[in-house]
């Protein structure tokens, strides 16, 4: 029997849902769809979904009120990855919800392939381990690149949260280099800024970076290290 992932889709029109339906229509997914957010709250309070896909703005409930219910201490979806889909004109407002309840924001005008990739990435998000190490970042900026030294707060197979005095824009591409434990050589790779921490709600001031690639055997070394931290 195929192990199925349950996905909640809220406030997506037919055109937007058609972009992710080829992925969600596969046998390994069980999908619940609600045209409005308020209608989905009762189910959210009782079912732990593997990922939530929510269209923004919400016409029937204030977005922060909706997220307070999703992320409340007794909610089974408190830690469920949440992808917010919005139109380009609402992108800035949607990004303000990253860290408050949304994990990622993607504009609806993106291609079906990009939307499906984002959903797949969220379904593969792994538990993060508290790992503090110095991280050397090389950040692409308009006039070239700049170097920054940061400290990681936690790391997972999919990304890391770093403490940083300067927050780079969402979508900024970075190169990184850091050591893990007693490994003699650093892990080197590339990533993308996917969120900023929220002052007042999170103790860490910094950014979330999603790993996009590793050099040589970096990914295998990271996974081996994280497996050793279990328990």
C-alpha positions, 0 to 999 in steps of 0.5 A: 500500500502506498503511504499517502500524504494529506494536503489541504488546499484553501482558497484556490481558484480553478486556474491555480489548482490546475497548476498543482493538480498534476502533482496532487492528483497522484496516488500518494496524495490525499487532498481536501479542498475548501473554497474559503478559509473559514470553512477549513478551520474546523478540519484544521483543528482536528487533522494534522496535514502534511502541507497546507496550500493557501491562496492569499488574500483571504476574502472571508477572514483576516489572514492573521486570525486564520494563521493564529488558529493554524499555529495555535499551541493545541493545533495539530497543524502547528508545525505543518509547512504552509505555502501561500499563493498570491498574485504579484500585486499582493506579494509584498503583503503576503511576504509579511506573513512569512514567519507569522504562519506562512513558510513560503510565498509564491506568485500564482503567475509562476509556471506549473513546474515551479509551483509543483516544485515548491509543494514537493520541497515542503513535503520533504522538509525535515525536522531541524536539529539545533546546530550552531556553527559559523557560516561563511556566506557569499551573497549575490548583490546588484554590483557583484557579491559580498561576504558575511560571517553568520552563526547557524541556529538550526540545520535540517536536510533542506535548509538552515536558520542563521543569525544575521544582522542584515536580512537579504531579500527573499529569493536572494541567492547565496553560496555557503561554507560551514563545518559540521562537528569534527568533519575535517573539510567544510560543506560547500554549496548554494542556497536561497533566502526563503524567509526572515524571522519575525521580531517579537515572535522569534528569539533569533534575528536572521534568515531562513536559507533553503539548500539548493545544491551541494558540492561533491558529497556535501549532501550525504555528509550533512544527512549522515551528520543529522542522523547521528544527532537523533535522540 
